[in-house]
Amino acid sequence: MKGRPVLGIISGVLFGVFVALLLQQLGVYPLTTASVIGLPVAGLVLGLILAAWAPLGKKS
């Protein structure tokens, strides 16, 4: 696997947590168990996919 999967996982989880809190603070979506668990997990998966797909480094 190319890229940085650990960095993608950490970034994705933090992104999901902050999106859940932002949606709750703006009144778009209530802060429920589904949003607190679901959005960070979705961010984790998205971060892992982007980290694996991203063209980092030099191409040899």
C-alpha positions as CSV (number, residue, x, y, z in Angstrom):
1,M,0.0,0.0,0.0
2,K,1.4,3.4,-1.0
3,G,0.6,6.6,0.8
4,R,0.3,7.1,4.5
5,P,-2.6,4.9,5.8
6,V,-2.1,5.8,9.5
7,L,-2.2,9.5,8.8
8,G,-5.3,9.0,6.7
9,I,-7.0,7.0,9.5
10,I,-6.2,9.6,12.2
11,S,-7.2,12.5,9.9
12,G,-10.4,10.8,8.8
13,V,-11.5,10.1,12.4
14,L,-10.8,13.7,13.5
15,F,-12.7,15.0,10.4
16,G,-15.7,12.8,11.2
17,V,-15.8,14.0,14.8
18,F,-15.6,17.6,13.8
19,V,-18.2,17.3,11.1
20,A,-20.6,15.6,13.7
21,L,-20.0,18.5,16.1
22,L,-20.4,21.1,13.5
23,L,-23.7,19.7,12.2
24,Q,-24.9,19.6,15.8
25,Q,-23.9,23.2,16.6
26,L,-25.5,24.5,13.4
27,G,-28.7,22.7,14.1
28,V,-28.6,20.6,10.9
29,Y,-28.5,17.2,12.5
30,P,-29.0,16.3,16.2
31,L,-26.1,14.8,18.1
32,T,-27.2,11.2,18.4
33,T,-25.3,7.9,18.9
34,A,-25.5,7.3,15.1
35,S,-23.9,10.6,14.2
36,V,-21.2,10.4,16.9
37,I,-20.2,6.9,15.9
38,G,-21.2,6.9,12.2
39,L,-19.5,10.0,10.9
40,P,-16.1,9.2,12.5
41,V,-16.3,5.7,11.1
42,A,-17.2,7.1,7.7
43,G,-14.3,9.5,8.0
44,L,-12.0,6.7,8.9
45,V,-12.9,4.7,5.8
46,L,-12.7,7.8,3.6
47,G,-9.3,8.7,5.0
48,L,-8.0,5.2,4.5
49,I,-9.2,5.1,0.9
50,L,-7.7,8.5,0.1
51,A,-4.4,7.6,1.8
52,A,-4.2,4.4,-0.3
53,W,-5.1,6.2,-3.5
54,A,-3.1,9.4,-3.2
55,P,-0.1,9.7,-5.4
56,L,2.5,10.6,-2.8
57,G,6.2,10.6,-3.4
58,K,8.2,10.4,-6.6
59,K,7.2,8.0,-9.4
60,S,10.1,5.7,-10.3
